Amino acid sequence: MKVGLDVGGTKTDVVAVDAGGAIVGRVRLATGWGPEAVTATVIDGVRALGTDAGVDVAAIRSVGIGIPGQVEPGGGRVVHAVNLGVDELDLAAAVEPVLGVPVRVENDVKAAAFGAYALHGGSGSMAYLNLGTGIAAGIVSHGELWRGARGTAGEVGHISVDPAGPLCRCGQHGCIEALAGGGAIAERWGRPGALPVRDVFDAAEQGDPAARELRSGLARGVASAVRILVLTADVDSVVLGGGVTALGDRLMADVAAELAASAEASPFMRSLRLEERVELLPAGSPAAALGAALVGAARDSEEALAHG
Amino acid sequence: MKVGLDVGGTKTDVVAVDAGGAIVGRVRLATGWGPEAVTATVIDGVRALGTDAGVDVAAIRSVGIGIPGQVEPGGGRVVHAVNLGVDELDLAAAVEPVLGVPVRVENDVKAAAFGAYALHGGSGSMAYLNLGTGIAAGIVSHGELWRGARGTAGEVGHISVDPAGPLCRCGQHGCIEALAGGGAIAERWGRPGALPVRDVFDAAEQGDPAARELRSGLARGVASAVRILVLTADVDSVVLGGGVTALGDRLMADVAAELAASAEASPFMRSLRLEERVELLPAGSPAAALGAALVGAARDSEEALAHG
């Protein structure tokens, strides 16, 4: 039995996976704030599998943790997980003595990419494009995660696709994240609300010009990211996930229209059949926690998962 | 002994490589036009190694051919090599019976990427960015060429980085190739000359506004391609080659200034140290022919070279 956790900004998703890859238990709990509370969340989450989901915790052989921030490949240390109040934390070292099994830590988008790939059938190549507060992708090919040389593989959010576009928090103009990141959209929308991007879509449908511009920028940014992933890494498919994809078909319709417009203008783009290669991760998908479980169980994650 | 040929639009570069990887003979000849003349060029080129470069042609064990156009992975057939007057040609089948050794064919940019990687020390990861009539890249990591799923890996030339940019021959606006491709620049410059891009640089230095705009677009396009390759594939280095790089330090100074401007604006971009990761392939480098020789000698090129 392997366990995977997806430690998110507000909630942590925990799954237990059997030897055949099936999810046999799942719990969710609130994520604590700061290094000690995040450590406690992981320990509580694993224990809750036993108390709340009937999982035999004595049968757990490994734990994998997906967490936002920079994680050293094959390591257990996370830095700059700003949404969790964590500047630096050796999470594996903190929880291993308590849990009594090997623990591996992975960047949450990379873990989700690995999980989405497994759920997607585990063959060919795929990019997982995470549309959350920020935007980043994980690329998986033939079962291997593309890690890159210096930790920026899949950081498509900070590619500028419009020099006249909005200022990004990174300092550049027209970054994909400035156009399509949930955080940037909420900031530019500037009105209170639990789900600002949904409010933007609603207001755009009622004709609000500011909302229409934000909504069209979101589709442009996502379509640009899809084109970049296909024209650089040439993945078979691009799977969209993350908080902003809660918009579901409304988002997909906009992205499809944007891709159709470039296919209309360009025979070359048309030949790529991008609209057929983009998919949405189903709402509530356990991809991120499942991917973390797979990372945690890899005997030597450097060998088994790293490439690039 | 392995032989590699880089079949270019005007000239074909031929090298003989010994078991230790050293180039022991090199000849150049004019490339013929059309399927039969291209086939003859390859045969003549290999024979010229013996007659003109003192190579023992009886010791040749394999031949690899880099050629513009689409090449099936591990195959010998090239399609759409428009600059050579070739619509479709099974080049391996045409030359193998005459040369009497196994022949493999590879896309010229991918072959050059493989050769540049070998010349670069053969470790880590590298993108070879070819700045010729068009723009495309080849990505090599840990000795493996990233092939992708459907033949568009490294096709960064058709990523739009400016919706208000010039119309690309592909139908989109602001493609990297429309800004920085030698063909697009020559077309927009529109004045006769043997080396239009050099003329553009000269005229820009004399203050010609149209030339200054073209020159700044070239630097913007190349810098965008570098950023995209690092933020998607996260390669250690980006090596620039191809006809436009004959401009040498003049081109590099412009690209470095463009990268410095984005590093100035963005701490994140600054952290990537892009200006230290971009290099120029030396003028006259045998990278493309050497890479073709390595591809030709791979026992099973699918296994040894393909990935992605």
Interface residues (C-beta under 8 A of the other chain):
Chain A: G124 S125 A137 I139 S141 H142 W146 R147 G148 A149 R150 G151 T152 A153 G154 E155 V156 H158 I159 S160 V161 D162 P163 A164 C168 C170 G171 Q172 R220 S224 R227 I228 L229 V230 L231 T232 A233 D234 V235 D236 S262 A265 S266 P267 F268 M269 L272 H307 G308
Chain B: G124 S125 A137 I139 S141 H142 W146 R147 G148 A149 R150 G151 T152 A153 G154 E155 V156 H158 I159 S160 V161 D162 P163 A164 C168 C170 G171 Q172 R220 S224 R227 I228 L229 V230 L231 T232 A233 D234 V235 D236 S262 A265 S266 P267 F268 M269 L272 H307 G308
